[in-house]
Amino acid sequence: MTKISELLKKVKRIHFIGIGGSGMCPLAEILHSQGYELSGSDNNESDTLSRIKAMGIPVAMGQRAENIEGAEMIVYTAALLKDNPELVAAKSSGIPTFERSEMLGAITEMYDNCICVCGTHGKTTVSSMLTQILLENNQDPSAVIGGKLPLINSNGRVGETENMVCEACEFVDTFLKLYPDVAVILNVDEDHLDYFKTLENIIKSFNKFANMATKALIINGDDVNTLKAVERISDKEIITFGKNNNNDYYADNIEIKNAFPCFDLCDKNGVLGHIELNVPGEHNIYNALAALTAAIYNGVNAEDAITALQHFGGAGRRFERLGTCNGIDIADDYAHHPAELKVTLEAAMKMGYKNVWAVFQPFTYSRTALLMDDFAKVLRIPDKCVMTEIMGSREINTYNVYTSQLADKIPGSVWFNTFEEVAQYVYDNAEEGDLVITLGCGDIYKAAKILIKMYEKGQG
């Protein structure tokens, strides 16, 4: 048993630095439900922070040394800079202090059937899909998801069974601190190169994670890098999914209707059922296959799994429809990597809109600099491209990279420093029949909300 697991048996009061983060919020919800006395701090108001406050958990705005007073254990988000005053105080206080992934690891250790969903793209969608299927089939899972699942209106929940669905992120190898019983591997792609440096190193990390699974691996059998990550593993069951019929579970008779996929779910014995997805984009075929395969492995009947998945309309910030104003649809998506932007924007362009507006907030200087040309290529897909300055998050701009450099590579694109300027530009230029979709894993969704308020007030 880990040190943090032992300490959790002894402490009562836990303080979260950065409690409103999408990765922190569900951990706080789970621990709050188990009777721990929590407090937290954050720098920015957000939907997740509002949910935390609504639970009665006290939150200090701004991060200061005095916020940790009275805590018996401290958990902090990896997004903090090392000189964060509250983090510095925590580490010098003598109070046991752990990074968020260590706490998540301790929580996964509590469950005998923890299904960890990893992959460069699609983790939140598949974790949400799988949680919904298990919930609708009376498997009562606990869950930690990177986005809000509308069915539970939260990033996380506490069940009363040994089932747990956990989104497992590869960023700085955080998933290696988890305790997976079943590992679901969706894909392995180049990302977080500021840490991993090479694709080969990323594959090695996924191999380590796959080896940690105690029961089974459920993998994308069509993804070359995923296959490389598991090719020398022979001591556990491996179940494959994909579009090719050599997989254990595969999609056949695929159709795309106005960007929404439908297909037959098949196994070696034939067709298990037909599904029509309520989330757009061909990439969601793989996401659906992953969730269905994991659910079937967990004992859910295939037809029942399909029925539940057809009720799934998307996770929070995953092509989430926010409203329609003056005949203009406004949506929001978490896509922040070129591969994610590509599939999201290609889906949007097939949905029959007059113009598709991509409103993009680049996230981290390293990703923007290292994948600059890839970003420029995919941001030419929509009819209109509007951008904000880069959100540095945990980084300092040692790359000397700016959105203006990206804009120079995208004909007709524009960029602004503030969300208000972005919203004003779209308000002045979007037309009835258009789709406006904000894109990015930072706080670009705020621009969409500003835009909606502008339409509601009818003033620019």
N, C-alpha and C positions, 0 to 999 in steps of 0.2 A: 504494500500500500504506500502511496506517495506521501511525502511530508505534508502537503496541503490537505490531503484526505484525512490524515490524522488530526491536523489542527482544526478542521471543520467540526470534529466531534467535541471540541473544547471551547470554541469561541461563540459569541452571541452577536457581537456588533461588527459589521463589515462595511468598510467605506470604499466606494467606487470612484476613481478619478477618470472622468470622461464617461459618466454613466449613461449619457444619451446616445452613445454610438450604437450603430446597428448590431455590432457584435457584443456589446456590453449589456444592452437592454434586456435580452432574453435571459441572461444569466441572473440578472437582478430579479427578474420576475420569478424564476424558479426558486432562488434562495429566499425571496420574500415569502413565497407560498409555504416554504418549509419552516417558517417562524423566525428566521434571522432578522435582527434589527439592522436596517440598512440606512446609509446616507450616501450622498454623492455630490459631485461637482461637474460642471461643464462650462464651456465658453460660448456655446451657441444654442439658441432656442431651436427646437426641432419637433417634429411629430412624435418621435420616440421619447423625447424628453417630456413632452406633455403627458404621455401615457404613464411614465414613471411617476410624475408629480401627482397624477390622478389616483395612484395607488397609496398616496399618503407618505411617500418616501421623501424626506427633506433633501433639497438640492440647492447647493450654493452656486450662484452664477459667477464665473471667474475662478481661477485656480490659485489658491493662496495656501501658505504653510499651515495656517490655523485651522483649515478645513478638516484636517486629519485628527483633530483632538477627540479623544474618547474611543477611537477605533481599536479593535483587537486584531484586525486583519485588514489589509489594504489590497485592492485589485486595481490595476491601471491598464488603460488601452495602449496598444503598441503604436498608435498614431501620435503619441506625445513626443515632443522634442526632449532630448536628454536634460536640458537646463530648465525644464518646466518647474517652477518653484514648489508646487505641491508634490511633484514626484521626487524632487531633491530632498524635501523634508521627510517624505515617507521612507526613503531609502536610508536616511541617517537617523531615523527615530528609534530603531530597534524593534518596531512593530513588524511582524511578518508581512512582507510585501511581495505580491506576485503579479506577473503579467497576465492579461486576460486569458490567453490560451492555456495557461497552467490551471486556472480555475475551471475552464471548460473541460480540460482533461480530467480533473477530479470529478466533475459531474458525470462525464461519460463512464467513469470507472464505477459509478454507483449502479449502473444498469447491466443486466445479463444479456441483453439483446440490443446492442447499440449499432444502428445502421448509419455509417458515416458516408456522406456523399461528397466526393471530391472531383476535381477537374478544373481546368483553366476557365472554362465557360459553362454556364448553365446550372451551377450548384444551387442557387436559391430557387430557381424554377423547379428543379427536380425534387429538392427537399420539400418544397411546398406541395407539389403534386403527390408525393409519397405520403406526406402527413395527412392530406385530405383523403386519400384512398384508405389509409389505415383507420382514420377517424370514422369514416362512413361505413366501415366494416367492423366496427366494435372492437378494434384492437387498442384503443385508448392510449396512444403513444405520448410520451413526453417529446418535446421538440425544441430545437434551437435552430432558427432559420435566419438568414441574412436579410430578409425582407418581410413585410407584413403579409400574412395569409388572411385574406378576407373572411374565410370561414370562422376563424378564431379572433380576428381583428387584432392580431398581435404577431410579434416575431417568435414567440415561444409559448409553451404551455407545459403544465405538469399533469401527466397521466398517473394512473394507479396500477400500471402494469410494468413489466420489465422491458417493454419496447421503448426505444428512443430513436428518433431521427435527428441526426446532427449534421449540419453543414460543416464541412472540413476544408479549411482554406490553406493553400500551399504557401501563402505569403510568409517570408522568412522562416519557412519550415514549421509553421505553427501546428500543422496537422500531425506532426510527429510527436506531439505531446498528448494526443488523444488515445483512447482505448477502444478501437473498433472491433466489433465482433464480425460485422459484415462491412466490407469496403466496396462502395460503388464508384467506379472510375469512368467519368464521362468523356474525357479527352485530355490530351497533354499538349500544350502549345507554348510558344515563347511569350513569357510575361515576367514581370518583376526582375528584369535583367540587371537592374542595379544591384540586386542581391545574388541571383543565381549565375549571372555572367553568360552562361551558355545553355542551349537546349539540352545538351547531354547532362548537365548538372540537375536540370529540372526532372529529367527522366529518372535519374538516380534517386531523387527524393521521393518520387511517386513509387519507385520500387521499394524503398524502405517502408513507406506507408502501407503498401500492399502486403508486405511481409508481416505487418503487425496484426492483420485481421486474424481472428481466432477461428472463424467458421467458414467464410466463403468470400470470393471476389466476384462482383458483378461488373462486367467491363464492356466497353464499346469495342466490339470485335472488328469494326471497320476502321478504327483509328490506329494508324501505324505506330505512333509514339506510345500509345497506351499498350499495345502489344509488346513493344520493346520493354516497357516498364515491368511486365509480368512474365517475360519469356523464360526466366530461369526459376520460376516458382512452381513447385510440384507437390507441396505438402498440404494443399487446401483445395477445396472445390472451386472451380472457375466456371462461371456461367456467362455466356456472351449474348449481346444484343446488337442489332444493326439493321441495315437495309438488305444486306446480302443474305441469301437463304442458307449459307453455311453456318450462320449463328444459331444459338439455341432458341432465341426468340427474335423474330424479324418482322418487318413491315412489308406487306405485299399489296398490289393493286392501289398504289399511292395516287391520290388526286389532290390538287390544290384548288380550292374554290374561293376566289377573291382573297387569296393569301392564307386561308384557313385549311390546314391539312386534314385529310381523312385517309384511312388505310385499314387493311385487315391485319390483325395481330395473329401471327402464326408461330407454331413450334414445329418440331420434327414430324409431328403426327398430322399437321394440317392447320386449318383456320380455327382460331380460338374465339374470334369475335370481330366485329367491325366497329371502328371508333371514328367519330367526327370531333376534332378538337375545337375548343372555343378560345384558343390562343393562336394568334397569327404567326406565320413564319415557318418555312420548311425545316429550320433547325429544331423546331419543337417536336418533330417526329422522333429524333434521337432522345430528347428529354422525356417524351412520353414513354418510349420503349424502356428507358432506364427505370422510370418509376413503376411501370407495370411489371417488369421483370423482378424488381425488388419486392413488390407487394405479393406477387405469386410465390416467390421464394419464402416469404413470411407467412404463407398459408392462406392468402386470399384467393378465392375462386376467380378465374380469369374474367368471366362475364361481369362479376360484381366489381372487380377492379376497373373494368372499362366503364361501367355505369357511373362509378364515383368520379373517374377522371373527366368524363364528359360534363360534370358539374363544375369543373375547375375553370375559372375565367381569368386566371393570372394572379401572380403575386404582386405585392406592392412595389411600385417603381419598375415593373417589367411590362412594358407597353400598357401602362395603366391609363385608362381613359379618365380624364379629370373633368371634362365637361364640353358642352357645345355652346359657342357664343357667336351670335350674328352669322350662323351657318358655318362656322369654323370649328372643327374638332380640335381639342387640345388634349395632348397625352404626354406621358412622362416615362422615361426608360433609363435604367441604370447603366446601360452600355457605355464602356469607357476604354475598351481595347478595340483596335481596328477590326478584328474578327467579329466581335459583338456588334459593332456599329454596322458592319457590312450586312449581316443577316437581318438586323432590325430594319435598316433602311431599305433593303431589297423587298422585305415584306410590306413595308409602308407604301412603296412605289407600285405594288400590285393591287392596292386596295381601292383604286378608282378615284382618287382625289384629283382635283384640278391642279394643285401644287402641293408638294410635301416640303415643309420647312423643318430643317434640322437646326435646333438651337443647342449648341454643344459647348460644354465646359471641360476643357482638357484637365486631366487630373495627374498630378506629379510632373515635375520638370524632367526627371529621368525618362519616364515612359514617353513623354512628348518628344524629347530629343532623340531617343534611340529608335522610335518608330515613326518619325516625322513623315517620311514618304508614304508609309502605309496609311497613316491618318489622312494625308492629302488625297490619296486615291479613293478611299471609301467616302470621304466627305464631298466628293464630286457626284455621288449617286443621287442625292435629292435635288429637287428643283432649286431650292434656296438654302443657303448655309449662313447661319449667324452664330458667332462665337463670343465667349467671354475670355478674359485673361486667364491664364493657367492657375488652378488651385494647387498650391504647393504642398499642402497638408504637412506631412512630417519632414519635408525636405527644405533645404536652402538652395537657391538657384545658382549652384556652381556651374551649371551647364550653359548659363547665359542664353537661355531659350525663352522666346516670347510668342504669344499667339500671332502677332503680326507676321512672324516668319512663316507660320503655317498658312495664314490667310493669303500670303503672296503666292502660294502654290495651288490655291483653289480659286479658279476664275469666278468673279461675281460675288465672292464671299465678303462679309463685313464682320467687324468685331468691335466690342465695347468693353469698357472697364466695369460697368455696373449693371445689375439686373434691371434696374429702372430704365436704363438706356436701351437695353435689349428688348424689354417689353414694349417700350415706346415705338421702336423701329418696326416690330412685328405688327403692333396695333395700327400703325400708319400704312402698312403695305400689304398685309394679308387680306385675302378676299374670300367671299362666300364659296364654299366647296373645297377649301384648303384644309390640310392637316398641319398643325404645329406640334412638333414633338421635341420636348427638352430631353437632352441626353448627357449622361455623366454620373459618376458615383459620388460626387460632392453634394453641394446644395443647390444645384441648378433648378431643381423643382420649384424653388422659391420664385424664379422668373415666371414660370407658368402661372403660379398663384397671383403674382402681381398683374399679369396680363388679364387673367379672368376678372380680377377686381376692376381693372380699367374698362373692360367691356360692360360689366355690371353697372358701373357709374356712367357709362356712355360718354366718357371724356378722355381726351388724350393730352 
